[in-house]
Structure formats: structure tokens, C-alpha cells
Amino acid sequence: MIFGIRAIIEAIKSDKQIDKIILKNDMQSELAKELFNAIKGFSHIQVQRVPLERLNRYTHKNHQGAIAFVSQTTYQLVSDIVPTLYEEGKTPFFVVLDGVTDVRNFGAIARTCECGGVDAIVIPVKGGASVNADAVKTSAGALHTLPVCKESNLVSALKFLKQCGIRIVVASEKGNKNYTEANLYDPVAIVMGAEDKGVSPEILRLCDEMVSIPIKGNISSLNVSVAAGIMIYEGVKQRMSQV
């Protein structure tokens, strides 16, 4: 963590990978305006206004109403990764997380992505888990090597992927097709939603296929990291059969 507005501004100027900034609710100073000017152009930085009590829970130091959390990784954009993949002759393989907030689930999914040869994992700026120490630990270090794309708008990112010839496959209990019937060997982005809300309607409207994983027991759904693992390794199986 970085404490104080001036220290945060200098960290941004020196290209520190800031994940999130929390500010005191009523902060309106000239220095605060300078901070917001410094943030412009960094769409991956999430800014939250919170009560002073919330800031004080993190530290008793003189934080001046501002705390920044430094990311454990360097975030990328899908628009930068896709051209490189095609230039290298690869068949793009993405995993997109819509509303997955639990850092341990996120870390476990990242570990499976790395093992399964996924090219990048895509997360939103708001409403998603961050790459923090718990996520990195659960990923067994995969988040130090797996590219993480942090997008300010997942819908726009997915539209870009579709324009690049990458199919959008959503895993949902509402899917009318078995996951094994999905085309996962062509360029693909597998979308996994939060366990409580699922994939957002805007993204569902974009998908090329919506598939489900059969549930034979009494519990109605799988843990999202387990479901992601099943989908990823179905992609691995299909791609190996094409070699």
C-alpha cells in the first residue's frame, strides 16, 4: 500500500502498477484534483470513495485520506495481445471472468489457465477480483507469468475479440448445449460468471454459444474455479485432437 496523495501521484508518474485507490468521501482539495488528473489515461485504476473509518482500518499512519494498492502484476489490454498472437501463428485462447470477486477462485482459475496454455485471462476494472497476495498464492505463482488484461468495459473488450475472429463461448446453467459440443479449438474466449449472478445479460447477448456443464447431484451449481477448469481442459482436449 502507498499512503498519502502526493506519494500516490508520484507512484503513478513513476509507472507503478496501481490496482485501486480509495479516497475519503468528502475529499475536494486541489491536491485531490491533481491526483485525478494524474489518473486520467489509466483506465485500469479503480477509484473508490469511502468513509474515513474504512481508510483507518488499513493503517494508523497519516494517510491524508488516500491509500493506493500496488498490483502484483503488470496489466495488459486485449487489443495489444491479440495481434501478437496472430503474428506468432497461435490460435487465441482467452478466459474472461465476469463478476468473479473471490480472490482465491480467481487465483485457482489463473493456475488452471497457465497449466492449460490459455493466452490471457481478462478481468474488469470494477466488480472483479484483484491480483493481490492471496490471488498470487492461490495461483501457485501463475499470475506472475500469465498475462492479465484488466478492461474498463468487458462488453467493449468482447466486441473487439469478436471483430478479431474470436468466438465468445459462455458457460451458464441456462445453456442449451452440452459443453463438450462447443467449438473450443478455433480462436475462442470462454466467459465464466459469478456464482450468484452468472454472466451479465449484455455479455450473454454477445455470445456465439452458451453451454452448460451437466449437474447430476442435488447441488445446483459448481464452484466457478472448478467449472472454469472443466471448460479450459475441454478446450485443451479439443486442441490436442486437432494436432
HUGIMO-V617033 format. One record per residue. N is the residue number from 1. RES is the residue in three letters. D_FIRST is the distance of its C-alpha to the first C-alpha in whole Angstrom. Layout:
# HUGIMO-V617033
n	res	d_first
N	RES	D_FIRST
N	RES	D_FIRST
This chain:
# HUGIMO-V617033
n	res	d_first
1	MET	0
2	ILE	4
3	PHE	7
4	GLY	10
5	ILE	12
6	ARG	14
7	ALA	11
8	ILE	10
9	ILE	13
10	GLU	14
11	ALA	11
12	ILE	13
13	LYS	16
14	SER	15
15	ASP	15
16	LYS	11
17	GLN	11
18	ILE	9
19	ASP	10
20	LYS	10
21	ILE	10
22	ILE	11
23	LEU	13
24	LYS	16
25	ASN	19
26	ASP	21
27	MET	19
28	GLN	22
29	SER	22
30	GLU	23
31	LEU	19
32	ALA	18
33	LYS	21
34	GLU	20
35	LEU	16
36	PHE	18
37	ASN	20
38	ALA	18
39	ILE	17
40	LYS	20
41	GLY	21
42	PHE	18
43	SER	19
44	HIS	17
45	ILE	14
46	GLN	14
47	VAL	14
48	GLN	15
49	ARG	17
50	VAL	16
51	PRO	18
52	LEU	16
53	GLU	17
54	ARG	14
55	LEU	12
56	ASN	13
57	ARG	13
58	TYR	9
59	THR	10
60	HIS	13
61	LYS	11
62	ASN	13
63	HIS	10
64	GLN	13
65	GLY	13
66	ALA	10
67	ILE	7
68	ALA	6
69	PHE	5
70	VAL	6
71	SER	9
72	GLN	11
73	THR	14
74	THR	16
75	TYR	18
76	GLN	21
77	LEU	24
78	VAL	27
79	SER	29
80	ASP	28
81	ILE	29
82	VAL	32
83	PRO	34
84	THR	33
85	LEU	34
86	TYR	37
87	GLU	38
88	GLU	37
89	GLY	40
90	LYS	38
91	THR	38
92	PRO	35
93	PHE	33
94	PHE	30
95	VAL	29
96	VAL	27
97	LEU	25
98	ASP	26
99	GLY	24
100	VAL	23
101	THR	20
102	ASP	20
103	VAL	17
104	ARG	20
105	ASN	23
106	PHE	21
107	GLY	20
108	ALA	24
109	ILE	25
110	ALA	23
111	ARG	25
112	THR	28
113	CYS	28
114	GLU	27
115	CYS	30
116	GLY	32
117	GLY	32
118	VAL	30
119	ASP	29
120	ALA	26
121	ILE	24
122	VAL	24
123	ILE	21
124	PRO	21
125	VAL	18
126	LYS	19
127	GLY	20
128	GLY	19
129	ALA	17
130	SER	14
131	VAL	13
132	ASN	11
133	ALA	12
134	ASP	15
135	ALA	16
136	VAL	16
137	LYS	18
138	THR	20
139	SER	21
140	ALA	22
141	GLY	20
142	ALA	22
143	LEU	19
144	HIS	19
145	THR	22
146	LEU	23
147	PRO	23
148	VAL	20
149	CYS	22
150	LYS	19
151	GLU	22
152	SER	22
153	ASN	26
154	LEU	27
155	VAL	30
156	SER	30
157	ALA	29
158	LEU	32
159	LYS	34
160	PHE	33
161	LEU	34
162	LYS	37
163	GLN	38
164	CYS	38
165	GLY	40
166	ILE	37
167	ARG	38
168	ILE	36
169	VAL	37
170	VAL	35
171	ALA	36
172	SER	37
173	GLU	39
174	LYS	41
175	GLY	42
176	ASN	45
177	LYS	45
178	ASN	45
179	TYR	41
180	THR	44
181	GLU	46
182	ALA	43
183	ASN	43
184	LEU	40
185	TYR	41
186	ASP	41
187	PRO	38
188	VAL	36
189	ALA	33
190	ILE	33
191	VAL	31
192	MET	30
193	GLY	29
194	ALA	27
195	GLU	29
196	ASP	30
197	LYS	31
198	GLY	32
199	VAL	32
200	SER	32
201	PRO	35
202	GLU	34
203	ILE	33
204	LEU	36
205	ARG	39
206	LEU	37
207	CYS	38
208	ASP	41
209	GLU	41
210	MET	40
211	VAL	41
212	SER	40
213	ILE	40
214	PRO	43
215	ILE	42
216	LYS	45
217	GLY	44
218	ASN	43
219	ILE	40
220	SER	39
221	SER	36
222	LEU	34
223	ASN	31
224	VAL	29
225	SER	28
226	VAL	31
227	ALA	33
228	ALA	31
229	GLY	32
230	ILE	36
231	MET	35
232	ILE	34
233	TYR	36
234	GLU	39
235	GLY	38
236	VAL	38
237	LYS	42
238	GLN	43
239	ARG	42
240	MET	43
241	SER	46
242	GLN	47
243	VAL	46
